[in-house]
């Protein structure tokens, strides 16, 4: 039984290492072989962009453990047990933010992305949530805030119950590399949106028949005939177009998100392209090395097992 357990463990380790080795190698080659596009001229589909991270207008995004303002965050709270740390809470930001290059701006939807952030902080405390430092603006002030949080949350209780806090962040102004599915709202999307607004207007008008008659019953016969209904539809179409223009004023039409196919990874990174590709190649080499070691061990165990 012990032999087969060791053999199964070695075989599973070899197969897993081989899978991740090819996975990281494919990612490295995709990064190296995909040409960098500009936001303004990017084609629809799988593209690579390089720019600067920017926050969207509106309520700022704040990392939950420190309260620092950022574009993206990932947190984990762990509790120390008798032998190991156990995760008690973890959260990854799903808030939209922006990538800006010299030609335009693109909305980034981080859902499902493999993210390499610019900043990572780890500190300890004796409570489930760390003491919140005062909020302030600016990345330098935020770095100081993290230091204050680490100091305030030092475990001075001497007890066994300790917590470890990990918070990763992408700040506004950080360099941002992104590769994923690029889509620009086109005329077809606008046409569908306008049609939906028009149908909504017509539905609302039907629910107020007196107002509808006073507005479109031109021959005053107490009902809306075919020609008058055509006039109402044209009027609703014009009003829907005006509403859509107001809604889309100042909006950013470009979106980068997770591809539909699992063959194409969705990657966001504050590291430059060459550093990211090099890291994936090192990870691929390490996994291939583990595959050789585990595979050789599995073959040796099988060869030494008495028949």
C-alpha positions, -999 to +999 in steps of 0.1 A: +000+000+000+028+024+009+045+017-025+014+025-045+008+057-024+043+069-032+040+059-069+006+077-072+020+108-055+050+109-078+028+103-109+003+131-099+032+155-092+048+148-126+015+152-145+007+184-127+042+199-132+040+190-169+006+207-173+018+239-156+051+239-174+033+240-208+008+265-194+035+290-184+054+284-216+024+292-237+018+324-217+053+335-222+052+329-260+018+347-262+033+377-245+064+377-267+045+371-300+015+393-296+022+428-310+015+458-288-016+477-300-027+513-294-061+520-279-072+542-307-063+517-335-066+484-316-085+457-336-115+439-321-104+407-304-074+395-284-049+424-281-020+435-260-019+471-245+007+491-226-002+522-206-009+538-173-034+527-147-061+554-140-091+555-117-126+560-131-147+590-122-169+586-091-165+570-058-128+561-052-117+525-048-102+518-014-084+487-002-104+472+026-076+466+052-058+499+050-083+522+034-057+534+009-070+547-025-061+525-054-073+512-088-073+475-078-067+454-046-065+419-033-066+410+004-062+379+025-066+375+063-051+344+079-053+331+114-024+312+131-033+278+143-013+251+161+006+241+130-003+264+101-020+295+089-057+292+078-074+317+056-103+334+072-111+361+046-100+369+011-113+393-015-103+405-049-114+438-064-139+436-092-141+474-097-136+488-132-106+510-138-088+525-168-057+519-189-045+551-207-019+553-234-009+581-257-038+576-281-068+569-258-083+553-228-097+518-223-119+504-194-103+474-177-127+448-162-104+428-139-128+399-134-110+366-141-076+382-147-042+369-136-030+401-119+006+410-109+003+442-088+029+468-080+026+468-042+023+441-016+022+445+022+022+418+049+018+426+086+004+410+118-021+417+145-043+402+171-078+410+157-098+397+127-095+431+110-066+455+115-069+489+130-079+513+103-055+542+098-068+576+089-074+581+052-053+605+031-045+611-005-015+603-026+006+572-031+034+584-008+009+591+020-006+557+014+027+540+018+031+558+051-004+546+061+006+510+055+036+515+078+013+530+105-011+501+101+017+476+106+029+494+137-006+496+152-014+460+146+017+445+161+006+415+184+015+427+219-009+403+236+015+375+238-013+350+231-014+323+205-042+339+185-025+360+158-036+372+124-016+378+093-029+405+068-018+406+031-029+434+009-018+439-028-026+470-047-023+487-081-021+525-077-031+552-100-002+561-122+014+527-121+026+513-155+001+487-167+005+458-192-027+441-203-036+414-227-072+403-232-103+406-252-107+442-266-141+455-277-153+489-289-189+498-288-198+501-325-228+514-344-246+480-341-244+482-303-257+518-304-285+508-327-296+481-303-294+505-273-315+531-291-341+505-301-344+494-265-349+529-253-374+536-281-395+505-271-394+516-235-407+551-244-435+536-265-445+513-237-446+542-212-467+562-236-492+534-240-496+533-203-508+569-204-534+568-232-548+603-226-514+619-230-507+597-260-540+608-277-534+645-270-499+643-285-504+621-316-542+620-324-539+646-351-574+640-366-590+640-331-610+608-337-602+594-303-578+567-314-543+563-328-544+550-364-516+536-385-501+569-397-503+585-363-486+554-347-458+557-373-454+594-362-452+582-326-425+557-334-404+582-353-408+607-324-398+579-299-368+571-321-356+607-321-361+610-283-343+577-277-313+590-298-312+622-277-313+602-245-285+579-257-264+609-267-267+623-232-260+590-216-229+583-237-215+619-234-180+615-220-182+577-218-153+555-228-164+531-256-134+507-252-134+477-229-108+450-221-121+419-204-115+381-200-116+362-234-143+337-240-118+309-248-097+294-220-069+291-246-061+328-243-051+340-208-062+374-194-033+391-178-029+424-160+006+434-147+025+464-135+057+446-145+070+454-180+063+429-208+098+414-210+099+408-172+066+391-172+076+368-201+108+360-184+090+351-151+067+328-170+096+311-187+113+306-153+081+291-140+079+268-170+115+257-166+109+250-128+078+229-136+096+209-163+124+202-139+099+190-113+083+169-140+117+152-147+124+146-110+089+133-102+086+113-134+120+097-129+110+088-093+078+072-105+096+051-132+123+040-106+096+030-081+078+010-108+111-007-119+121-017-083+086-030-074+087-068-072+064-084-098 
